[in-house]
């Protein structure tokens, strides 16, 4: 019977995926919902990378919950410019998002 990976293994895998995404994209934006948790994460991550405005980005890191991810995706559809989005869960459910671990680098 297969064993379920430890939560730390999942977090490490998620962070590795984010780093791989950063290596693939030269210009990455970061957006965050207005929730305190997402704003705290944004403040912690803003100095870690050279983020660009979403209008100039090749990809975007989305900090928040499923609703904010959907809002971000809909905004891209409305603007007619769709880029890859990597969601970090700072909401309640996080069904569409990846695990966020403030101890790990996003990129």
C-alpha positions as CSV (number, residue, x, y, z in Angstrom):
1,X,0.0,0.0,0.0
2,X,1.3,3.4,-1.0
3,X,2.0,5.9,1.8
4,X,0.8,9.5,1.6
5,X,3.6,12.1,1.4
6,X,4.2,14.2,4.5
7,X,2.8,17.8,4.3
8,X,6.4,19.1,4.3
9,X,7.1,17.0,1.2
10,X,4.1,18.5,-0.6
11,X,5.1,22.1,0.5
12,X,8.7,21.5,-0.8
13,X,7.3,20.1,-4.1
14,X,5.0,23.1,-4.5
15,X,7.9,25.5,-3.8
16,X,10.1,23.7,-6.3
17,X,7.3,24.0,-8.9
18,X,7.2,27.8,-8.3
19,X,11.0,28.0,-8.7
20,X,10.8,26.1,-12.0
21,X,8.1,28.5,-13.2
22,X,10.3,31.4,-12.3
23,X,13.2,29.9,-14.3
24,X,10.9,29.5,-17.3
25,X,9.5,33.1,-17.2
26,X,11.7,36.2,-17.3
27,X,9.0,38.6,-16.1
28,X,6.7,37.6,-13.3
29,X,4.1,39.6,-11.5
30,X,2.6,39.1,-8.1
31,X,-0.9,40.0,-7.1
32,X,-2.7,39.6,-3.7
33,X,-6.2,39.7,-2.4
34,X,-7.0,42.3,0.2
35,X,-7.2,39.8,3.1
36,X,-4.7,40.3,5.9
37,X,-3.0,37.0,5.3
38,X,-2.5,37.6,1.6
39,X,-1.2,41.2,2.3
40,X,1.2,39.9,4.9
41,X,2.6,37.3,2.4
42,X,2.8,40.0,-0.3
43,X,4.8,42.3,2.0
44,X,7.2,39.4,2.8
45,X,7.6,38.4,-0.9
46,X,7.9,41.9,-2.5
47,X,11.6,42.2,-1.8
48,X,12.5,38.7,-2.8
49,X,12.2,39.1,-6.5
50,X,12.1,41.6,-9.3
51,X,8.4,41.6,-9.8
52,X,6.9,43.4,-12.8
53,X,3.3,44.8,-13.3
54,X,0.9,42.2,-14.5
55,X,0.5,44.0,-17.8
56,X,4.3,43.4,-18.5
57,X,4.5,39.8,-17.1
58,X,5.0,36.4,-18.7
59,X,3.3,34.8,-15.7
60,X,1.7,35.8,-12.4
61,X,1.8,34.5,-8.8
62,X,-1.6,34.9,-7.2
63,X,-1.8,35.2,-3.4
64,X,-5.2,34.6,-1.9
65,X,-8.0,32.1,-2.1
66,X,-9.9,30.4,-4.9
67,X,-12.2,33.4,-5.4
68,X,-9.3,35.7,-5.9
69,X,-7.7,33.3,-8.3
70,X,-10.9,33.1,-10.3
71,X,-11.2,36.9,-10.2
72,X,-7.6,37.2,-11.5
73,X,-8.3,34.7,-14.3
74,X,-11.5,36.6,-15.3
75,X,-9.6,39.9,-15.3
76,X,-7.1,38.4,-17.8
77,X,-9.9,37.0,-20.0
78,X,-11.6,40.5,-20.0
79,X,-8.3,42.2,-20.9
80,X,-7.7,39.7,-23.7
81,X,-4.3,38.8,-22.3
82,X,-4.0,35.4,-20.7
83,X,-0.7,34.3,-19.0
84,X,0.1,31.4,-16.7
85,X,-1.1,31.9,-13.1
86,X,0.5,30.1,-10.1
87,X,-1.8,30.3,-7.1
88,X,-0.6,30.3,-3.5
89,X,-3.4,29.5,-1.0
90,X,-4.0,32.2,1.6
91,X,-7.7,31.8,1.6
92,X,-10.0,29.3,3.3
93,X,-10.4,26.3,1.1
94,X,-7.7,26.5,-1.5
95,X,-9.1,23.9,-3.9
96,X,-7.5,25.7,-6.9
97,X,-4.4,26.8,-5.1
98,X,-1.0,25.5,-4.1
99,X,0.2,25.4,-0.5
100,X,1.9,28.5,0.8
101,X,4.8,28.2,3.2
102,X,6.3,31.5,4.4
103,X,9.5,29.7,5.2
104,X,10.2,28.8,1.6
105,X,11.1,31.0,-1.3
106,X,8.5,31.3,-3.9
107,X,10.9,31.8,-6.8
